[in-house]
Amino acid sequence: MSLWLLIGLPLLFLLGLFLNAIKDMKQLEKQLPKYKDKIRDVKDDDDDY
C-alpha cells in the first residue's frame, strides 16, 4: 500500500501541474486578442553576434 502512495502521489501532483498549465494556456489564448492593439513592434538592431 505504501509503495502505491510513494509512486501515485508524485504522479498525481505532476499530472495536476500539467493540467493546470494547459488550462492557464487556454485561458491566456482567449485573453490575448483583447490586448493585440497594445503590442508594439520591437526594432531589431543589426548587431553582430
mmCIF entry with sequence, helices, sheets and N, C-alpha, C, O atoms, coordinates in Angstrom:
data_MODEL
# 
_entry.id   MODEL 
# 
_entity.id                         1 
_entity.type                       polymer 
_entity.pdbx_number_of_molecules   1 
# 
_entity_poly.entity_id                      1 
_entity_poly.type                           'polypeptide(L)' 
_entity_poly.nstd_linkage                   no 
_entity_poly.nstd_monomer                   no 
_entity_poly.pdbx_seq_one_letter_code       MSLWLLIGLPLLFLLGLFLNAIKDMKQLEKQLPKYKDKIRDVKDDDDDY 
_entity_poly.pdbx_seq_one_letter_code_can   MSLWLLIGLPLLFLLGLFLNAIKDMKQLEKQLPKYKDKIRDVKDDDDDY 
_entity_poly.pdbx_strand_id                 A 
# 
loop_
_entity_poly_seq.entity_id 
_entity_poly_seq.num 
_entity_poly_seq.mon_id 
_entity_poly_seq.hetero 
1 1  MET n 
1 2  SER n 
1 3  LEU n 
1 4  TRP n 
1 5  LEU n 
1 6  LEU n 
1 7  ILE n 
1 8  GLY n 
1 9  LEU n 
1 10 PRO n 
1 11 LEU n 
1 12 LEU n 
1 13 PHE n 
1 14 LEU n 
1 15 LEU n 
1 16 GLY n 
1 17 LEU n 
1 18 PHE n 
1 19 LEU n 
1 20 ASN n 
1 21 ALA n 
1 22 ILE n 
1 23 LYS n 
1 24 ASP n 
1 25 MET n 
1 26 LYS n 
1 27 GLN n 
1 28 LEU n 
1 29 GLU n 
1 30 LYS n 
1 31 GLN n 
1 32 LEU n 
1 33 PRO n 
1 34 LYS n 
1 35 TYR n 
1 36 LYS n 
1 37 ASP n 
1 38 LYS n 
1 39 ILE n 
1 40 ARG n 
1 41 ASP n 
1 42 VAL n 
1 43 LYS n 
1 44 ASP n 
1 45 ASP n 
1 46 ASP n 
1 47 ASP n 
1 48 ASP n 
1 49 TYR n 
# 
_struct_asym.id          A 
_struct_asym.entity_id   1 
# 
loop_
_struct_conf.conf_type_id 
_struct_conf.id 
_struct_conf.pdbx_PDB_helix_id 
_struct_conf.beg_label_comp_id 
_struct_conf.beg_label_asym_id 
_struct_conf.beg_label_seq_id 
_struct_conf.pdbx_beg_PDB_ins_code 
_struct_conf.end_label_comp_id 
_struct_conf.end_label_asym_id 
_struct_conf.end_label_seq_id 
_struct_conf.pdbx_end_PDB_ins_code 
_struct_conf.beg_auth_comp_id 
_struct_conf.beg_auth_asym_id 
_struct_conf.beg_auth_seq_id 
_struct_conf.end_auth_comp_id 
_struct_conf.end_auth_asym_id 
_struct_conf.end_auth_seq_id 
_struct_conf.pdbx_PDB_helix_class 
_struct_conf.details 
_struct_conf.pdbx_PDB_helix_length 
HELX_P HELX_P1 AA1 SER A 2  ? GLN A 31 ? SER A 2  GLN A 31 1 ? 30 
HELX_P HELX_P2 AA2 LEU A 32 ? LYS A 38 ? LEU A 32 LYS A 38 5 ? 7  
# 
_struct_conf_type.id          HELX_P 
_struct_conf_type.criteria    ? 
_struct_conf_type.reference   ? 
# 
loop_
_atom_site.group_PDB 
_atom_site.id 
_atom_site.type_symbol 
_atom_site.label_atom_id 
_atom_site.label_alt_id 
_atom_site.label_comp_id 
_atom_site.label_asym_id 
_atom_site.label_entity_id 
_atom_site.label_seq_id 
_atom_site.pdbx_PDB_ins_code 
_atom_site.Cartn_x 
_atom_site.Cartn_y 
_atom_site.Cartn_z 
_atom_site.occupancy 
_atom_site.B_iso_or_equiv 
_atom_site.pdbx_formal_charge 
_atom_site.auth_seq_id 
_atom_site.auth_comp_id 
_atom_site.auth_asym_id 
_atom_site.auth_atom_id 
_atom_site.pdbx_PDB_model_num 
ATOM 1   N N  . MET A 1 1  ? 0.831  -1.204 0.000   1.00 0.00 ? 1  MET A N  1 
ATOM 2   C CA . MET A 1 1  ? 0.000  0.000  0.000   1.00 0.00 ? 1  MET A CA 1 
ATOM 3   C C  . MET A 1 1  ? 0.867  1.258  0.000   1.00 0.00 ? 1  MET A C  1 
ATOM 4   O O  . MET A 1 1  ? 0.590  2.208  -0.731  1.00 0.00 ? 1  MET A O  1 
ATOM 5   N N  . SER A 1 2  ? 1.920  1.260  0.823   1.00 0.00 ? 2  SER A N  1 
ATOM 6   C CA . SER A 1 2  ? 2.752  2.459  0.892   1.00 0.00 ? 2  SER A CA 1 
ATOM 7   C C  . SER A 1 2  ? 3.528  2.662  -0.407  1.00 0.00 ? 2  SER A C  1 
ATOM 8   O O  . SER A 1 2  ? 3.856  3.793  -0.764  1.00 0.00 ? 2  SER A O  1 
ATOM 9   N N  . LEU A 1 3  ? 3.823  1.566  -1.115  1.00 0.00 ? 3  LEU A N  1 
ATOM 10  C CA . LEU A 1 3  ? 4.507  1.707  -2.400  1.00 0.00 ? 3  LEU A CA 1 
ATOM 11  C C  . LEU A 1 3  ? 3.621  2.442  -3.396  1.00 0.00 ? 3  LEU A C  1 
ATOM 12  O O  . LEU A 1 3  ? 4.106  3.265  -4.172  1.00 0.00 ? 3  LEU A O  1 
ATOM 13  N N  . TRP A 1 4  ? 2.326  2.148  -3.379  1.00 0.00 ? 4  TRP A N  1 
ATOM 14  C CA . TRP A 1 4  ? 1.392  2.848  -4.257  1.00 0.00 ? 4  TRP A CA 1 
ATOM 15  C C  . TRP A 1 4  ? 1.328  4.333  -3.919  1.00 0.00 ? 4  TRP A C  1 
ATOM 16  O O  . TRP A 1 4  ? 1.200  5.173  -4.809  1.00 0.00 ? 4  TRP A O  1 
ATOM 17  N N  . LEU A 1 5  ? 1.417  4.650  -2.630  1.00 0.00 ? 5  LEU A N  1 
ATOM 18  C CA . LEU A 1 5  ? 1.402  6.058  -2.239  1.00 0.00 ? 5  LEU A CA 1 
ATOM 19  C C  . LEU A 1 5  ? 2.682  6.763  -2.679  1.00 0.00 ? 5  LEU A C  1 
ATOM 20  O O  . LEU A 1 5  ? 2.647  7.910  -3.127  1.00 0.00 ? 5  LEU A O  1 
ATOM 21  N N  . LEU A 1 6  ? 3.819  6.065  -2.549  1.00 0.00 ? 6  LEU A N  1 
ATOM 22  C CA . LEU A 1 6  ? 5.089  6.674  -2.948  1.00 0.00 ? 6  LEU A CA 1 
ATOM 23  C C  . LEU A 1 6  ? 5.156  6.904  -4.457  1.00 0.00 ? 6  LEU A C  1 
ATOM 24  O O  . LEU A 1 6  ? 5.805  7.845  -4.912  1.00 0.00 ? 6  LEU A O  1 
ATOM 25  N N  . ILE A 1 7  ? 4.503  6.068  -5.216  1.00 0.00 ? 7  ILE A N  1 
ATOM 26  C CA . ILE A 1 7  ? 4.516  6.218  -6.671  1.00 0.00 ? 7  ILE A CA 1 
ATOM 27  C C  . ILE A 1 7  ? 3.359  7.104  -7.132  1.00 0.00 ? 7  ILE A C  1 
ATOM 28  O O  . ILE A 1 7  ? 3.534  7.957  -8.002  1.00 0.00 ? 7  ILE A O  1 
ATOM 29  N N  . GLY A 1 8  ? 2.192  6.902  -6.554  1.00 0.00 ? 8  GLY A N  1 
ATOM 30  C CA . GLY A 1 8  ? 0.985  7.568  -7.041  1.00 0.00 ? 8  GLY A CA 1 
ATOM 31  C C  . GLY A 1 8  ? 0.891  9.036  -6.714  1.00 0.00 ? 8  GLY A C  1 
ATOM 32  O O  . GLY A 1 8  ? 0.479  9.831  -7.559  1.00 0.00 ? 8  GLY A O  1 
ATOM 33  N N  . LEU A 1 9  ? 1.261  9.413  -5.516  1.00 0.00 ? 9  LEU A N  1 
ATOM 34  C CA . LEU A 1 9  ? 1.110  10.821 -5.125  1.00 0.00 ? 9  LEU A CA 1 
ATOM 35  C C  . LEU A 1 9  ? 1.977  11.777 -5.947  1.00 0.00 ? 9  LEU A C  1 
ATOM 36  O O  . LEU A 1 9  ? 1.472  12.809 -6.392  1.00 0.00 ? 9  LEU A O  1 
ATOM 37  N N  . PRO A 1 10 ? 3.254  11.478 -6.166  1.00 0.00 ? 10 PRO A N  1 
ATOM 38  C CA . PRO A 1 10 ? 4.026  12.378 -7.042  1.00 0.00 ? 10 PRO A CA 1 
ATOM 39  C C  . PRO A 1 10 ? 3.495  12.418 -8.471  1.00 0.00 ? 10 PRO A C  1 
ATOM 40  O O  . PRO A 1 10 ? 3.521  13.465 -9.118  1.00 0.00 ? 10 PRO A O  1 
ATOM 41  N N  . LEU A 1 11 ? 3.010  11.264 -8.969  1.00 0.00 ? 11 LEU A N  1 
ATOM 42  C CA . LEU A 1 11 ? 2.448  11.261 -10.320 1.00 0.00 ? 11 LEU A CA 1 
ATOM 43  C C  . LEU A 1 11 ? 1.178  12.088 -10.395 1.00 0.00 ? 11 LEU A C  1 
ATOM 44  O O  . LEU A 1 11 ? 0.957  12.791 -11.382 1.00 0.00 ? 11 LEU A O  1 
ATOM 45  N N  . LEU A 1 12 ? 0.347  12.018 -9.378  1.00 0.00 ? 12 LEU A N  1 
ATOM 46  C CA . LEU A 1 12 ? -0.853 12.850 -9.353  1.00 0.00 ? 12 LEU A CA 1 
ATOM 47  C C  . LEU A 1 12 ? -0.498 14.327 -9.281  1.00 0.00 ? 12 LEU A C  1 
ATOM 48  O O  . LEU A 1 12 ? -1.155 15.164 -9.900  1.00 0.00 ? 12 LEU A O  1 
ATOM 49  N N  . PHE A 1 13 ? 0.546  14.641 -8.522  1.00 0.00 ? 13 PHE A N  1 
ATOM 50  C CA . PHE A 1 13 ? 0.997  16.031 -8.422  1.00 0.00 ? 13 PHE A CA 1 
ATOM 51  C C  . PHE A 1 13 ? 1.468  16.549 -9.786  1.00 0.00 ? 13 PHE A C  1 
ATOM 52  O O  . PHE A 1 13 ? 1.108  17.652 -10.195 1.00 0.00 ? 13 PHE A O  1 
ATOM 53  N N  . LEU A 1 14 ? 2.277  15.738 -10.487 1.00 0.00 ? 14 LEU A N  1 
ATOM 54  C CA . LEU A 1 14 ? 2.760  16.145 -11.803 1.00 0.00 ? 14 LEU A CA 1 
ATOM 55  C C  . LEU A 1 14 ? 1.619  16.251 -12.805 1.00 0.00 ? 14 LEU A C  1 
ATOM 56  O O  . LEU A 1 14 ? 1.604  17.163 -13.632 1.00 0.00 ? 14 LEU A O  1 
ATOM 57  N N  . LEU A 1 15 ? 0.679  15.343 -12.742 1.00 0.00 ? 15 LEU A N  1 
ATOM 58  C CA . LEU A 1 15 ? -0.477 15.408 -13.624 1.00 0.00 ? 15 LEU A CA 1 
ATOM 59  C C  . LEU A 1 15 ? -1.278 16.674 -13.363 1.00 0.00 ? 15 LEU A C  1 
ATOM 60  O O  . LEU A 1 15 ? -1.743 17.317 -14.304 1.00 0.00 ? 15 LEU A O  1 
ATOM 61  N N  . GLY A 1 16 ? -1.442 17.034 -12.112 1.00 0.00 ? 16 GLY A N  1 
ATOM 62  C CA . GLY A 1 16 ? -2.146 18.264 -11.766 1.00 0.00 ? 16 GLY A CA 1 
ATOM 63  C C  . GLY A 1 16 ? -1.423 19.500 -12.285 1.00 0.00 ? 16 GLY A C  1 
ATOM 64  O O  . GLY A 1 16 ? -2.055 20.448 -12.752 1.00 0.00 ? 16 GLY A O  1 
ATOM 65  N N  . LEU A 1 17 ? -0.100 19.484 -12.202 1.00 0.00 ? 17 LEU A N  1 
ATOM 66  C CA . LEU A 1 17 ? 0.668  20.619 -12.726 1.00 0.00 ? 17 LEU A CA 1 
ATOM 67  C C  . LEU A 1 17 ? 0.472  20.774 -14.231 1.00 0.00 ? 17 LEU A C  1 
ATOM 68  O O  . LEU A 1 17 ? 0.272  21.883 -14.727 1.00 0.00 ? 17 LEU A O  1 
ATOM 69  N N  . PHE A 1 18 ? 0.531  19.660 -14.951 1.00 0.00 ? 18 PHE A N  1 
ATOM 70  C CA . PHE A 1 18 ? 0.356  19.726 -16.403 1.00 0.00 ? 18 PHE A CA 1 
ATOM 71  C C  . PHE A 1 18 ? -1.046 20.168 -16.775 1.00 0.00 ? 18 PHE A C  1 
ATOM 72  O O  . PHE A 1 18 ? -1.213 20.986 -17.679 1.00 0.00 ? 18 PHE A O  1 
ATOM 73  N N  . LEU A 1 19 ? -2.049 19.648 -16.103 1.00 0.00 ? 19 LEU A N  1 
ATOM 74  C CA . LEU A 1 19 ? -3.418 20.039 -16.418 1.00 0.00 ? 19 LEU A CA 1 
ATOM 75  C C  . LEU A 1 19 ? -3.657 21.513 -16.110 1.00 0.00 ? 19 LEU A C  1 
ATOM 76  O O  . LEU A 1 19 ? -4.354 22.202 -16.855 1.00 0.00 ? 19 LEU A O  1 
ATOM 77  N N  . ASN A 1 20 ? -3.079 21.993 -15.014 1.00 0.00 ? 20 ASN A N  1 
ATOM 78  C CA . ASN A 1 20 ? -3.217 23.402 -14.658 1.00 0.00 ? 20 ASN A CA 1 
ATOM 79  C C  . ASN A 1 20 ? -2.519 24.295 -15.687 1.00 0.00 ? 20 ASN A C  1 
ATOM 80  O O  . ASN A 1 20 ? -3.031 25.358 -16.038 1.00 0.00 ? 20 ASN A O  1 
ATOM 81  N N  . ALA A 1 21 ? -1.361 23.867 -16.164 1.00 0.00 ? 21 ALA A N  1 
ATOM 82  C CA . ALA A 1 21 ? -0.646 24.647 -17.173 1.00 0.00 ? 21 ALA A CA 1 
ATOM 83  C C  . ALA A 1 21 ? -1.436 24.701 -18.474 1.00 0.00 ? 21 ALA A C  1 
ATOM 84  O O  . ALA A 1 21 ? -1.491 25.746 -19.121 1.00 0.00 ? 21 ALA A O  1 
ATOM 85  N N  . ILE A 1 22 ? -2.042 23.593 -18.859 1.00 0.00 ? 22 ILE A N  1 
ATOM 86  C CA . ILE A 1 22 ? -2.841 23.569 -20.089 1.00 0.00 ? 22 ILE A CA 1 
ATOM 87  C C  . ILE A 1 22 ? -4.060 24.470 -19.941 1.00 0.00 ? 22 ILE A C  1 
ATOM 88  O O  . ILE A 1 22 ? -4.422 25.190 -20.871 1.00 0.00 ? 22 ILE A O  1 
ATOM 89  N N  . LYS A 1 23 ? -4.694 24.430 -18.768 1.00 0.00 ? 23 LYS A N  1 
ATOM 90  C CA . LYS A 1 23 ? -5.868 25.273 -18.535 1.00 0.00 ? 23 LYS A CA 1 
ATOM 91  C C  . LYS A 1 23 ? -5.490 26.748 -18.585 1.00 0.00 ? 23 LYS A C  1 
ATOM 92  O O  . LYS A 1 23 ? -6.210 27.554 -19.175 1.00 0.00 ? 23 LYS A O  1 
ATOM 93  N N  . ASP A 1 24 ? -4.362 27.107 -17.966 1.00 0.00 ? 24 ASP A N  1 
ATOM 94  C CA . ASP A 1 24 ? -3.920 28.500 -17.975 1.00 0.00 ? 24 ASP A CA 1 
ATOM 95  C C  . ASP A 1 24 ? -3.539 28.949 -19.384 1.00 0.00 ? 24 ASP A C  1 
ATOM 96  O O  . ASP A 1 24 ? -3.777 30.098 -19.755 1.00 0.00 ? 24 ASP A O  1 
ATOM 97  N N  . MET A 1 25 ? -2.948 28.045 -20.172 1.00 0.00 ? 25 MET A N  1 
ATOM 98  C CA . MET A 1 25 ? -2.570 28.393 -21.531 1.00 0.00 ? 25 MET A CA 1 
ATOM 99  C C  . MET A 1 25 ? -3.809 28.664 -22.382 1.00 0.00 ? 25 MET A C  1 
ATOM 100 O O  . MET A 1 25 ? -3.812 29.598 -23.185 1.00 0.00 ? 25 MET A O  1 
ATOM 101 N N  . LYS A 1 26 ? -4.853 27.866 -22.219 1.00 0.00 ? 26 LYS A N  1 
ATOM 102 C CA . LYS A 1 26 ? -6.087 28.095 -22.965 1.00 0.00 ? 26 LYS A CA 1 
ATOM 103 C C  . LYS A 1 26 ? -6.740 29.409 -22.551 1.00 0.00 ? 26 LYS A C  1 
ATOM 104 O O  . LYS A 1 26 ? -7.279 30.132 -23.389 1.00 0.00 ? 26 LYS A O  1 
ATOM 105 N N  . GLN A 1 27 ? -6.692 29.718 -21.247 1.00 0.00 ? 27 GLN A N  1 
ATOM 106 C CA . GLN A 1 27 ? -7.264 30.975 -20.759 1.00 0.00 ? 27 GLN A CA 1 
ATOM 107 C C  . GLN A 1 27 ? -6.479 32.162 -21.314 1.00 0.00 ? 27 GLN A C  1 
ATOM 108 O O  . GLN A 1 27 ? -7.067 33.187 -21.659 1.00 0.00 ? 27 GLN A O  1 
ATOM 109 N N  . LEU A 1 28 ? -5.161 32.029 -21.402 1.00 0.00 ? 28 LEU A N  1 
ATOM 110 C CA . LEU A 1 28 ? -4.321 33.097 -21.938 1.00 0.00 ? 28 LEU A CA 1 
ATOM 111 C C  . LEU A 1 28 ? -4.590 33.311 -23.421 1.00 0.00 ? 28 LEU A C  1 
ATOM 112 O O  . LEU A 1 28 ? -4.604 34.447 -23.894 1.00 0.00 ? 28 LEU A O  1 
ATOM 113 N N  . GLU A 1 29 ? -4.804 32.224 -24.154 1.00 0.00 ? 29 GLU A N  1 
ATOM 114 C CA . GLU A 1 29 ? -5.111 32.358 -25.580 1.00 0.00 ? 29 GLU A CA 1 
ATOM 115 C C  . GLU A 1 29 ? -6.423 33.098 -25.794 1.00 0.00 ? 29 GLU A C  1 
ATOM 116 O O  . GLU A 1 29 ? -6.567 33.815 -26.784 1.00 0.00 ? 29 GLU A O  1 
ATOM 117 N N  . LYS A 1 30 ? -7.374 32.942 -24.897 1.00 0.00 ? 30 LYS A N  1 
ATOM 118 C CA . LYS A 1 30 ? -8.635 33.666 -25.016 1.00 0.00 ? 30 LYS A CA 1 
ATOM 119 C C  . LYS A 1 30 ? -8.456 35.152 -24.715 1.00 0.00 ? 30 LYS A C  1 
ATOM 120 O O  . LYS A 1 30 ? -9.135 35.988 -25.310 1.00 0.00 ? 30 LYS A O  1 
ATOM 121 N N  . GLN A 1 31 ? -7.549 35.488 -23.800 1.00 0.00 ? 31 GLN A N  1 
ATOM 122 C CA . GLN A 1 31 ? -7.369 36.881 -23.385 1.00 0.00 ? 31 GLN A CA 1 
ATOM 123 C C  . GLN A 1 31 ? -6.466 37.676 -24.313 1.00 0.00 ? 31 GLN A C  1 
ATOM 124 O O  . GLN A 1 31 ? -6.567 38.901 -24.364 1.00 0.00 ? 31 GLN A O  1 
ATOM 125 N N  . LEU A 1 32 ? -5.590 37.011 -25.045 1.00 0.00 ? 32 LEU A N  1 
ATOM 126 C CA . LEU A 1 32 ? -4.613 37.739 -25.867 1.00 0.00 ? 32 LEU A CA 1 
ATOM 127 C C  . LEU A 1 32 ? -5.223 38.634 -26.937 1.00 0.00 ? 32 LEU A C  1 
ATOM 128 O O  . LEU A 1 32 ? -4.710 39.735 -27.137 1.00 0.00 ? 32 LEU A O  1 
ATOM 129 N N  . PRO A 1 33 ? -6.277 38.240 -27.635 1.00 0.00 ? 33 PRO A N  1 
ATOM 130 C CA . PRO A 1 33 ? -6.812 39.149 -28.668 1.00 0.00 ? 33 PRO A CA 1 
ATOM 131 C C  . PRO A 1 33 ? -7.270 40.495 -28.123 1.00 0.00 ? 33 PRO A C  1 
ATOM 132 O O  . PRO A 1 33 ? -7.305 41.468 -28.877 1.00 0.00 ? 33 PRO A O  1 
ATOM 133 N N  . LYS A 1 34 ? -7.618 40.587 -26.863 1.00 0.00 ? 34 LYS A N  1 
ATOM 134 C CA . LYS A 1 34 ? -8.029 41.864 -26.287 1.00 0.00 ? 34 LYS A CA 1 
ATOM 135 C C  . LYS A 1 34 ? -6.882 42.868 -26.288 1.00 0.00 ? 34 LYS A C  1 
ATOM 136 O O  . LYS A 1 34 ? -7.107 44.069 -26.434 1.00 0.00 ? 34 LYS A O  1 
ATOM 137 N N  . TYR A 1 35 ? -5.667 42.385 -26.126 1.00 0.00 ? 35 TYR A N  1 
ATOM 138 C CA . TYR A 1 35 ? -4.510 43.266 -25.967 1.00 0.00 ? 35 TYR A CA 1 
ATOM 139 C C  . TYR A 1 35 ? -3.673 43.356 -27.230 1.00 0.00 ? 35 TYR A C  1 
ATOM 140 O O  . TYR A 1 35 ? -2.554 43.866 -27.191 1.00 0.00 ? 35 TYR A O  1 
ATOM 141 N N  . LYS A 1 36 ? -4.195 42.868 -28.355 1.00 0.00 ? 36 LYS A N  1 
ATOM 142 C CA . LYS A 1 36 ? -3.417 42.857 -29.589 1.00 0.00 ? 36 LYS A CA 1 
ATOM 143 C C  . LYS A 1 36 ? -3.079 44.266 -30.058 1.00 0.00 ? 36 LYS A C  1 
ATOM 144 O O  . LYS A 1 36 ? -2.023 44.477 -30.655 1.00 0.00 ? 36 LYS A O  1 
ATOM 145 N N  . ASP A 1 37 ? -3.953 45.230 -29.798 1.00 0.00 ? 37 ASP A N  1 
ATOM 146 C CA . ASP A 1 37 ? -3.684 46.601 -30.239 1.00 0.00 ? 37 ASP A CA 1 
ATOM 147 C C  . ASP A 1 37 ? -2.596 47.266 -29.397 1.00 0.00 ? 37 ASP A C  1 
ATOM 148 O O  . ASP A 1 37 ? -2.029 48.272 -29.823 1.00 0.00 ? 37 ASP A O  1 
ATOM 149 N N  . LYS A 1 38 ? -2.296 46.742 -28.238 1.00 0.00 ? 38 LYS A N  1 
ATOM 150 C CA . LYS A 1 38 ? -1.274 47.340 -27.379 1.00 0.00 ? 38 LYS A CA 1 
ATOM 151 C C  . LYS A 1 38 ? 0.124  46.802 -27.660 1.00 0.00 ? 38 LYS A C  1 
ATOM 152 O O  . LYS A 1 38 ? 1.105  47.311 -27.118 1.00 0.00 ? 38 LYS A O  1 
ATOM 153 N N  . ILE A 1 39 ? 0.221  45.775 -28.506 1.00 0.00 ? 39 ILE A N  1 
ATOM 154 C CA . ILE A 1 39 ? 1.527  45.201 -28.816 1.00 0.00 ? 39 ILE A CA 1 
ATOM 155 C C  . ILE A 1 39 ? 2.220  46.096 -29.828 1.00 0.00 ? 39 ILE A C  1 
ATOM 156 O O  . ILE A 1 39 ? 1.630  46.475 -30.840 1.00 0.00 ? 39 ILE A O  1 
ATOM 157 N N  . ARG A 1 40 ? 3.463  46.431 -29.555 1.00 0.00 ? 40 ARG A N  1 
ATOM 158 C CA . ARG A 1 40 ? 4.224  47.267 -30.484 1.00 0.00 ? 40 ARG A CA 1 
ATOM 159 C C  . ARG A 1 40 ? 5.394  46.462 -31.031 1.00 0.00 ? 40 ARG A C  1 
ATOM 160 O O  . ARG A 1 40 ? 5.894  45.547 -30.376 1.00 0.00 ? 40 ARG A O  1 
ATOM 161 N N  . ASP A 1 41 ? 5.822  46.812 -32.233 1.00 0.00 ? 41 ASP A N  1 
ATOM 162 C CA . ASP A 1 41 ? 6.937  46.125 -32.869 1.00 0.00 ? 41 ASP A CA 1 
ATOM 163 C C  . ASP A 1 41 ? 8.237  46.531 -32.194 1.00 0.00 ? 41 ASP A C  1 
ATOM 164 O O  . ASP A 1 41 ? 8.416  47.688 -31.813 1.00 0.00 ? 41 ASP A O  1 
ATOM 165 N N  . VAL A 1 42 ? 9.121  45.592 -32.053 1.00 0.00 ? 42 VAL A N  1 
ATOM 166 C CA . VAL A 1 42 ? 10.429 45.854 -31.477 1.00 0.00 ? 42 VAL A CA 1 
ATOM 167 C C  . VAL A 1 42 ? 11.411 46.029 -32.622 1.00 0.00 ? 42 VAL A C  1 
ATOM 168 O O  . VAL A 1 42 ? 11.525 45.175 -33.502 1.00 0.00 ? 42 VAL A O  1 
ATOM 169 N N  . LYS A 1 43 ? 12.117 47.148 -32.594 1.00 0.00 ? 43 LYS A N  1 
ATOM 170 C CA . LYS A 1 43 ? 13.109 47.406 -33.630 1.00 0.00 ? 43 LYS A CA 1 
ATOM 171 C C  . LYS A 1 43 ? 14.280 46.457 -33.428 1.00 0.00 ? 43 LYS A C  1 
ATOM 172 O O  . LYS A 1 43 ? 14.835 46.360 -32.333 1.00 0.00 ? 43 LYS A O  1 
ATOM 173 N N  . ASP A 1 44 ? 14.645 45.764 -34.487 1.00 0.00 ? 44 ASP A N  1 
ATOM 174 C CA . ASP A 1 44 ? 15.731 44.782 -34.412 1.00 0.00 ? 44 ASP A CA 1 
ATOM 175 C C  . ASP A 1 44 ? 17.044 45.468 -34.761 1.00 0.00 ? 44 ASP A C  1 
ATOM 176 O O  . ASP A 1 44 ? 17.204 45.998 -35.860 1.00 0.00 ? 44 ASP A O  1 
ATOM 177 N N  . ASP A 1 45 ? 17.978 45.455 -33.824 1.00 0.00 ? 45 ASP A N  1 
ATOM 178 C CA . ASP A 1 45 ? 19.285 46.039 -34.076 1.00 0.00 ? 45 ASP A CA 1 
ATOM 179 C C  . ASP A 1 45 ? 20.111 45.101 -34.941 1.00 0.00 ? 45 ASP A C  1 
ATOM 180 O O  . ASP A 1 45 ? 19.973 43.880 -34.865 1.00 0.00 ? 45 ASP A O  1 
ATOM 181 N N  . ASP A 1 46 ? 20.964 45.681 -35.757 1.00 0.00 ? 46 ASP A N  1 
ATOM 182 C CA . ASP A 1 46 ? 21.841 44.853 -36.620 1.00 0.00 ? 46 ASP A CA 1 
ATOM 183 C C  . ASP A 1 46 ? 23.154 44.607 -35.912 1.00 0.00 ? 46 ASP A C  1 
ATOM 184 O O  . ASP A 1 46 ? 24.213 44.960 -36.432 1.00 0.00 ? 46 ASP A O  1 
ATOM 185 N N  . ASP A 1 47 ? 23.107 44.017 -34.754 1.00 0.00 ? 47 ASP A N  1 
ATOM 186 C CA . ASP A 1 47 ? 24.328 43.706 -34.015 1.00 0.00 ? 47 ASP A CA 1 
ATOM 187 C C  . ASP A 1 47 ? 24.917 42.400 -34.544 1.00 0.00 ? 47 ASP A C  1 
ATOM 188 O O  . ASP A 1 47 ? 24.194 41.491 -34.951 1.00 0.00 ? 47 ASP A O  1 
ATOM 189 N N  . ASP A 1 48 ? 26.243 42.332 -34.526 1.00 0.00 ? 48 ASP A N  1 
ATOM 190 C CA . ASP A 1 48 ? 26.901 41.086 -34.924 1.00 0.00 ? 48 ASP A CA 1 
ATOM 191 C C  . ASP A 1 48 ? 26.994 40.176 -33.712 1.00 0.00 ? 48 ASP A C  1 
ATOM 192 O O  . ASP A 1 48 ? 27.480 40.569 -32.652 1.00 0.00 ? 48 ASP A O  1 
ATOM 193 N N  . TYR A 1 49 ? 26.533 38.993 -33.885 1.00 0.00 ? 49 TYR A N  1 
ATOM 194 C CA . TYR A 1 49 ? 26.562 38.028 -32.765 1.00 0.00 ? 49 TYR A CA 1 
ATOM 195 C C  . TYR A 1 49 ? 27.673 37.040 -32.955 1.00 0.00 ? 49 TYR A C  1 
ATOM 196 O O  . TYR A 1 49 ? 27.860 36.153 -32.122 1.00 0.00 ? 49 TYR A O  1 
# 
